[in-house]
Amino acid sequence: MSLLFHHPLCPHSRFVRLALAEYGVDADLFEEKVYERRRDFLLIDPAGRTPVLIADGGLVVPGAAPIAEWLDEAYGPSAPGARLMPGDIAGRVETRRLMDWFNQKMFAEVTDWLVTQKIYKRFMPSTAGGGAPDMTLVRAARANIKHHLAYIGFLVSERNWLAGPRMTYADLAAAAHISVADYLGDVPWEEDDLAKAWYQKIKSRPSFRALLADRVLGMTPSDVYADLDF
């Protein structure tokens, strides 16, 4: 069985967990606290970031995008009707563009600040930057997420799913980041009804069940986090 080094509120880890579940790939989970800079983990991936997948046979696949590509190559051809990377060139380009939008841009503007300030810093020693959250960054993240919700709403006003007619990695990436902010109570759902309806749809998928069961020590999820009809 594969092994995934992850953190419950790492959005990139959540993206990979959703992709694994959609393809029906079982993986044991190992919670990695990247701020500890654990030597054994750094020997596996010197970058020291989650997620890292050790596939059956021992292949080490580090990072959300490489794992997504590996899954597509390994499992996509046998699941043509449920493949998460489109078969046409334009569809693949758009899916990769939106994966980058959420896994890079939204992460930099929203989820990295929220998770680092509200979760990671609580467990990090002061010598590593731990301590009280910087509320200026939290407020900035709360302002920035409104623009990403609006963009999701715009995309689904033109398409069935974010990148086109079928669900793709783009939807999983967006949902992973939104789910982290939702756990922390930082999604202003009143901002965009279309984005909310899209999230309700993807949140109801079986692949989401494990994420909705996640809990972080000392931080209970928001009231609507596990509610499918919020």
HELIX and SHEET records of a PDB file:
HELIX    1   1 PRO A   11  GLU A   22  1                                  12    
HELIX    2   2 VAL A   34  GLU A   36  5                                   3    
HELIX    3   3 ARG A   39  ILE A   44  1                                   6    
HELIX    4   4 ALA A   64  TYR A   75  1                                  12    
HELIX    5   5 GLY A   76  SER A   78  5                                   3    
HELIX    6   6 PRO A   80  ALA A   82  5                                   3    
HELIX    7   7 ILE A   89  ASP A  100  1                                  12    
HELIX    8   8 TRP A  101  THR A  111  3                                  11    
HELIX    9   9 ASP A  112  VAL A  115  1                                   4    
HELIX   10  10 THR A  116  TYR A  120  3                                   5    
HELIX   11  11 LYS A  121  PHE A  123  1                                   3    
HELIX   12  12 SER A  126  ALA A  128  5                                   3    
HELIX   13  13 MET A  135  GLU A  158  1                                  24    
HELIX   14  14 TYR A  169  TYR A  183  1                                  15    
HELIX   15  15 TRP A  189  GLU A  191  5                                   3    
HELIX   16  16 ASP A  193  LYS A  203  1                                  11    
HELIX   17  17 PRO A  206  PHE A  208  5                                   3    
HELIX   18  18 ARG A  209  LEU A  212  1                                   4    
SHEET    1   A 4 ALA A  27  GLU A  31  0                                        
SHEET    2   A 4 SER A   2  HIS A   6  1                                        
SHEET    3   A 4 VAL A  52  ILE A  54 -1                                        
SHEET    4   A 4 VAL A  60  PRO A  62 -1                                        
END                                                                             
